[in-house]
């Protein structure tokens, strides 16, 4: 018997003769039970609907607007990986020539730690540096040298064959971490950039603060066929940044973009 038949049978029981099975009071109890069942199902559908709305907003509006790489393909091709390695190697080489205190950061740091390479599902590369950079660094000279190698860029971003590397500036300040006073690092944003930042951008920048003691002194590791600097306590930084997905014992290199797991894009 389907749901409709069950509900209607509860309400419309025949009266009279040998077919009379329920008293008036019993009919009332069954009627209320049927209504309660309908209400529960409607409530469940309402909850599912209300949860679906923010998920769709995150997937289709909020995350794509905050993270450009979210809109990129789920995996890099072999050629794209080779192009990304070329770009990152050249940036590292120029930073070292100019005595810039740089380090691999975010997903690029995670890939360096896990596999010594760029992860195929990472849409872009991330390299951080302390700002101000020092007397040997010049933004215009850096951009000019990148261009000589076929890479377009400036102080904040480098582009090569449709791929990008975020060149993030970090400044030191006196703050607190875990209730203790210490010297901290936060993203440096110019006044112009601050005016263009969304609430999500500001919340994100606040979430990625970390003590400078996690960074200095830096150390070098093998990465894409060369040596690259990473934070001294890079595992601590990764665990802080990716508490739900970072682990030493169980590593799955799968797309972090949940769009790659949805049937609609």
N, C-alpha and C positions, 0 to 999 in steps of 0.2 A: 504494500500500500504506500503511495507516495505521500509527501508532506501535506499537500493540499487535501488529499482524501482523509488523512488522519485528523487534520484540524476541523474539517467540515463534519466528520463523523462524531467528533466530540460535541459539537454544538447541536447538530440536527439528529438527535436520537428519536425514533418513533415513539409516540405515546399511545396507550390504549391496548387492551387485549393481551395476548401472550407475548407480544413484542415489547412490552414495557419493561426495560431493564434497569432504568435509573430513576431515582427519585429526583424531585426538583432540586434538592440540596446538592446531590451528586452532580447533576448537570451544571450547577453553578461552579463547583470546584473544578470540573473538567474545562469549563469555559475560561476560567482564570488561568489554568495551567497552559492552555493553548495560547492565550495572549502573552504570558510570560515567555514562552518559547519564541514567539515571533519577535518580542522586544529584544531578547538576547541576541537573536540573529541580526536584527537591524543595528543594534549597538556594535556588534562585531564588525559589520560592514562599514559602519561609520568610523570606527577606530582605524581599520585598514585604509580607508579613503584618506583620513586625516594624516596618517603616516606617509602615504604615497605622495601627497602634495609637497612636503619639504624635501623629500628624496628627489622628486622631479626638478624642483627648483635648484637644488645642489648640483644635480647632474647636467642640467640644460642651461643654467644661468650663472649661479654663484661661482662654482669651481672654474668653469671655462673663462670667466671674466678675471678671476684672480690668478689663474695659472695658465699661461699661454700654451705650455707643453701638453696640457690636458687634452687639447684638441688634435694633437699629433697622432700618427699611427701608433698602435700598441707596441710594435717592435721595430727596431732599426734594422735595415738590411745590412748585409756584409759590407757593401760599398759605403753606406752611411757610417758604419762603425769605423771603417778605415779613415774616412774623412774627419770624423770626430776626433780620432786619435791624433791625426795630423795637426788639427787646430789646437788641441790641448797641449801637445808637445811643444809647439812653437810659442804658445803663451808662456808656458813654464820657462822655456829657454830665455825669452826676453825679460821676464821678471827677474830671473837670476842674474842676467847681465846688468840690470838696473838696481840690483841689491834690494829688491822688494820683499818684504816679509809676507809671503803668500802661503796658502795651504789649500789642499783639495777639500771641498766642502759638500755638505748635503748628500745627494744621491751619488755624486762622483766619489766622495769619500767612502760611502757604503760599498760601492763597486770595487774600489781599491782594496778595501779591507777583505771583502769576500773572495774576489777572484783575481785581483791585481789588474783589473781592466774596467772598461765602461760597460755597465749592464745594458743588455739589448733593449730592455723596456724603459730605459731612462731617456726621456725626450730631449734633454739638453745637458750641458756640463756646467758645473759650479766651481768657481775658484774664488776664495776669499783673500783679502789682503788688509793689512793694517793701514789706516789713514790717519795723518798724512804719510805718504810713502817714503819720503826721504829725498835728499838732494840729487841723487842720481836718476830719479824717475821724472819723466816728462810725459804727460798725456798725449801731446801732439807727436812727440818722437816715437812713443809706443805705437800710436795709430799708423804712423808712417812706416815703421818697420813691419807691422802686420801686413800692410798693403803690399810691401815688397814681396811678401810670401803668399800673396793671393788671398789674404784674409782681410775682410772689411771690419772695422771696429773703432771703438773709442774707449774712454776710461771705464765705461759701464758694461759694454757688451761687445762680443766678437761674433762675426757671422761668416760661415764658409759653406758654400753649396747648399744653402737652405737650412743649415744647422746652426745652433747658437750656443755660446758659452756666456753665462752670467758672470760678470767680474764685480764681485760685491765688496764694497768698502766697509770696514769695521773700525770704530773708534773706541778708545778706552775711556772709562769713567769710574768714579768711586760709587759703589752701590752695595747691595746685599744679595746674598745667595744662600738659601736654606737658613735664613735668620742670622747669617754672619756677614760682617762688613768685609768687603774685598774689592779688588780692582776687577772690573767687568768689561766685557766687549758687547757692543750693540752695533747694529747697522747704522752707517752714516748716510743720512739723506739730506741733500741740499734743501734750501728753503723752497725752491721751485718744485722739487719732487714731493716735499711734505704737503704742499698745497694740492697736489694731484692724487695723493694717497687716499684710498677708501678706508672705511672703518675696518674692513677685513685685512687690508694691508697693515694697518697699525697694530691690530691684534696679533697678526702673524709675527711681525717684527719683535713685539714684546715677548712672544712665546719662545723665540730662538736665542735670547740672551744667554751668555755663559761666562764663567770666570776665566780670566786670562791665564790662570795657572793651568787650565786644561790645554791651552795652546802652546805656551812657552815653557821650556825650550822646544822648538819643533824637532821632528825627526824625519828621516828619509826612508821611504820604502820603494820597492820595485813596482813600477806601474807603467803599463803600455810600452814596454821596452826601454824605459829610462828610469831615473830616480826622481821622485817627487816628494815634496814636503807635505807632511800631515801633522795635525795637532799631537802633542806629546801624549795626551790622554784621549786619543781618538775613539777608543772603544767606549769610554765613559760618555763622551759627547754623542756618539751614535745611539747609545742606550737611552740617553736623555731625549734625543730628537725623535727616535722611533721606538718607543717603549713597547708597542704592541707587535711590531714586525721584526725588530732586531733581535737576534739570538745567535749564540755561538754553536749551539747544539743542533738546531734545526733551521736550515737556510733554504728558502724556496725563492728562486729568482723569477718571479712572476710579475706581470704588470700591476703597478700600484693604482693605476687609474681604474676605478670601478666601472667606467664606461666600457672597458674591455670585457666585462662579465655580464653586460646587459644585452638583451635581445634587440634593443632599439638604441640608435646612436644619433 
